[in-house]
Amino acid sequence: MAKLPGSAGVPVLGDKSLEFYRDPVSFCRQKTEKHRGRVFQCRVLNRPTAFVCSVQGMRELLCEKSNMFLKDPTDLMTNMYGDTVVTTNGEEACLLRLSLTNLFTGSCLKSSHDYITSVCERCLQDLSGRPQCVYSAFKRLGTELVLGLFLNVRAEEQPELFQEIMQLCTEHWHGLISAPVSVKVPLWSSGFSTALEARDRLMDIIKDKLENDKQGFVGSLASLPLPDSSSASQHLLLFISALIPKALASLLTSFTLALSGNQQTRRRAMEDPDYFRSVLLEVQRLWPPFIGGRRIADQDSTLAGFHVPKDYGVIYISHSVHRDPEVFQQPDSFLPERWSGRNAGQEHFLCSFGNGPRSCIGPKLNDVFLKEACMYLLKNYDWCLDPPSQDLEYKWLPVSRPVHPPTVSFTRLDHTRCDEGDTG
């Protein structure tokens, strides 16, 4: 059993949190080069922490040994969302997952499809004309999808309530990326304090919905056998939060940039369902919306052959895992063909939304969101960067997207000419 490469550092002075959060991708790249391996240790959040940047280590952490590495009960997500399927551990987490899974699969998912299609058509039908800031446009799409599906609040039917909730969700989200200090003085309050106020107002709206709306997702959630009376409202708060719209906007932006100006790839993706699926997998591999996740070792264990002591933090870095050269040849290249060749059937090596028994509860719904929006773009538009030369360097926190919001020009496809060409 080998010792983790690197040093856990001394308390406070040896902490590398600022360095890590400033640029997590560069931080991990430098460490893996220094230690000549994809698992190492340092001190983050003033706790000795193992970093996992390999597929093998990620699979052990999240799948094979998931019961040995727990969610941190003091995590900021718990402060902001309460006890949910994302933040709890052990039997409680398993029971919550069992109760909630049906809402994201089967007939519930099928009943959502028409609404998802209609929102994509409405939000994406007017992209042509002036250059679009695509991240903002896609975030609006994601917000409409989430609030309409989960809360029965539709932008076209209740515009004022929709705008209020959207603003509150933004304020609540900003609490996740601010210091967890609740300070309020005349004319000023901390971001975290503002986020807590937004959460309280959102909870009032959610509780009213749960009591009075018996249709759709809200009605189904209210009828589930959940642990206590607050569980349904806490989960709705999680489901309508800015997390999902930002993740969807991140992936759609990356998809748009990856296929910008590449008419041949776009046409092939539109006509070949298998290749379309490979393109989406490759976008997710290269530009995962979330940088990774964190666990706490509940007992002494090993990851990728290295000893991980009890109470160590463990952080898996999805960007690094997805570019593990042991698994993905030419790891930094956009190669959708890999998913029908060497990496066929290896989708479980991705961890954009977690992996194993504690992975995201709604991957099928996310797939429907993404496929519907991307296929609408492919069928209706050509697009290219405008201006052609833009700085597309990514930032990775809190979600991945270019530092400078890219602008894209969309041109409506002339379906009449295409049809004439096909029949000529």
Secondary structure, 3 states (H helix, E strand, C coil): CECCCECCCCCCCCECHHHHHHCHHHHHHHHHHHHCCCEEEEEECCEEEEEECCHHHHHHHHHHCHHHEECCCCCHHHHHHCCCCCCCCHHHHHHHHHHHHHHHCHHHHHHHHHHHHHHHHHHHCCCECCCEEHHHHHHHHHHHHHHHHHHCCCCCCCHHHHHHHHHHHHHHHHHHCCCCCCCEECCEECHHHHHHHHHHHHHHHHHHHHHHCCCHHHHHHHCCCCCCCCHHHHHHHHHHCCHHHHHHHHHHHHHHHHCCCCHHHHHHHHHCHHHHHHHHHHHHHHCCCCCEEEEEECCCEEECCEEECCCCEEEEEHHHHCCCCCCCCCCCCCCHHHHHCCCCCCHHHCCCCCCHHHCCCCHHHHHHHHHHHHHHHHHHEEEEECCCCCCCCEECCCCCEECCCCEEEEEECCHHHHHHHHHC
